[in-house]
Each structure stands twice: as C-alpha cells, then as structure tokens.
Amino acid sequence: MDRISAAQARVIDLPWPAKALHPNARPHWAKKASSVKAARSAAREMAKPLGKIDAEAVKVTCIFSPPPAKRNRDADNLLAACKAYFDGIADAIGIDDSQFRHQAPAWGLPRKRGNVRIVLEPVDTWEHISEPVERVIASISKTVRGAA
C-alpha cells in the first residue's frame, strides 16, 4: 500500500454511532459487543483505501452531523461512542490510537440518519511538541526597561 506524507489530510465518513455504543446506554453485553465489532469493522474498511500513514502522530478532528431531533447532544459522549471507529481506523492506517491527537469536535448540519466525518492529518512529533512550548513562551511577560 502507498504511504501518505505528513502534508496530506484524509477524510472518512462514517454512520452515526449505534445507540449501544453511547456511554450512557446500558445494553446487554452481547449487543454492545456486536455493535463494537460492527463499528470497528466499518471504520477499518472505510480507512483501508487511505493506506499506511507515515507520521509519528495523527491529528484527529470529528465533525458530528446529528440526525434531526430536538435534543441536546454531548460532544464528550459522542467522542466516547466513536472509540470503536478510532480503533478500526488505527488498524487500517498502521498507527496506534494512543498516537491520535484529538482536536475539539465540530458540529455540522443535521443529516438524515446522522453522520460522523473524521479528518486525519499526519503530524510530525516535533510540530506537536512545539505548539504548547510556543504558548508558554508567549505567555511569559516581557521585562520592561526601568521597571523594578
């Protein structure tokens, strides 16, 4: 398979997570296991065409387009419901999901049956480390001449 360079971003569109995958659901263990297996397999198959990603880490952004309903949705719970998706993607791209750098999720417009768009951007490890360092350096106050 081809290896993807660090300058390329890839997009995977997946269905809305099954109810059994949501953290607040209390399904029978067999139903949850079957839902996890199906979600992981679907994500793996959708990510296979991407090939292996040649990077130390991957920046992951989720865009949630919920099914039309008049209810609030919690982004943290939706990220947890997508765990099986992340595992399947990790299987396909050859990077352990502990190297995923999750970004703040975004909200898309509601869609019939819902959708989760996962954007993968390869990141060089040094690039990832330098971001917090730059913020710390910028937050240090500069000394002013003549100030005591």
C-alpha positions in Angstrom: 0.0 0.0 0.0 1.1 3.6 -0.5 2.3 5.6 2.4 0.8 9.1 3.0 3.1 12.0 3.5 2.8 14.3 6.5 1.4 17.2 4.4 -1.8 15.4 3.4 -5.1 15.2 5.3 -7.6 12.4 4.7 -11.4 12.3 5.4 -13.5 9.3 6.4 -17.3 9.5 6.5 -19.0 7.0 8.9 -22.6 6.5 10.1 -23.9 7.9 13.3 -22.8 5.6 16.2 -25.3 3.0 17.3 -27.2 3.6 20.5 -25.4 0.7 22.2 -22.0 2.5 21.8 -23.0 5.6 23.7 -21.6 5.7 27.2 -25.0 6.4 28.9 -26.7 3.4 27.2 -26.9 0.2 29.2 -27.3 -2.5 26.6 -26.8 -6.2 27.2 -23.1 -7.1 26.9 -23.6 -9.2 23.8 -25.5 -6.4 21.9 -22.7 -3.9 22.8 -20.0 -6.4 21.7 -21.7 -6.9 18.4 -22.1 -3.1 17.9 -18.4 -2.5 18.7 -17.3 -5.2 16.3 -19.5 -3.8 13.5 -18.3 -0.2 14.1 -14.7 -1.2 14.2 -15.0 -3.3 11.1 -16.8 -0.5 9.2 -14.2 2.1 10.2 -11.4 -0.3 9.2 -12.9 -0.9 5.7 -13.5 2.8 5.1 -10.0 3.7 6.2 -8.2 0.9 4.2 -8.0 3.0 0.9 -6.0 5.6 2.8 -3.1 3.2 3.2 -0.5 3.5 5.9 0.2 6.9 7.3 3.9 7.8 7.6 3.9 10.0 10.7 4.7 9.9 14.3 1.2 11.0 15.3 -2.2 11.9 13.7 -4.3 14.9 14.4 -8.0 13.7 14.6 -10.9 16.1 14.2 -14.5 14.8 14.3 -17.4 16.7 12.7 -20.7 15.5 14.0 -23.8 15.9 11.8 -26.5 14.6 14.1 -29.8 13.1 12.9 -32.6 15.7 13.0 -34.0 15.7 16.5 -34.9 18.3 19.1 -32.4 17.3 21.7 -29.1 18.4 23.0 -26.1 16.2 22.3 -22.9 16.0 24.4 -19.7 16.1 22.4 -17.7 14.2 25.0 -20.2 11.3 24.9 -20.2 11.3 21.1 -16.4 11.0 21.1 -16.6 8.1 23.5 -19.2 6.5 21.3 -16.7 6.7 18.4 -14.0 4.7 20.2 -14.6 1.6 18.1 -14.3 3.9 15.0 -10.9 5.1 16.2 -9.7 1.5 16.8 -10.7 0.5 13.3 -9.0 3.5 11.8 -5.9 2.7 13.8 -5.9 -0.8 12.5 -6.1 0.4 8.9 -3.5 3.2 8.9 -0.9 1.4 11.0 -0.7 3.9 13.8 -1.6 3.0 17.4 -4.6 5.1 18.6 -2.6 6.3 21.6 -0.8 8.5 19.0 -4.1 10.2 18.0 -4.1 13.9 18.9 -7.9 14.6 19.3 -8.9 18.1 18.4 -12.1 19.8 19.7 -15.1 18.3 17.8 -17.1 20.4 15.4 -20.8 20.4 14.6 -22.1 20.0 11.1 -25.7 20.5 9.9 -28.2 17.8 10.8 -28.5 15.0 8.3 -30.9 12.2 7.8 -29.7 9.2 9.9 -26.6 11.3 11.0 -23.0 11.2 10.1 -19.5 11.4 11.6 -16.8 12.8 9.5 -13.3 12.1 10.8 -10.5 14.2 9.4 -7.0 12.7 9.8 -3.9 15.0 9.5 -0.5 13.4 9.9 1.6 15.4 12.4 5.3 15.4 12.9 6.1 14.8 16.6 8.2 17.9 16.9 5.5 20.0 15.4 3.1 18.7 18.0 5.5 19.3 20.9 6.3 22.9 19.7 2.7 24.1 19.9 2.5 24.1 23.8 6.1 25.4 24.1 5.2 28.4 21.9 2.2 29.1 24.0 4.2 29.0 27.2 6.9 31.3 25.8 4.3 33.8 24.5 2.6 33.9 28.0 5.8 34.9 29.8 5.7 38.6 30.4 8.5 40.6 28.9 10.6 42.7 31.3 10.2 46.4 30.8 13.3 48.7 31.0 13.3 50.7 34.1 10.8 48.5 35.9 11.8 47.2 39.2 
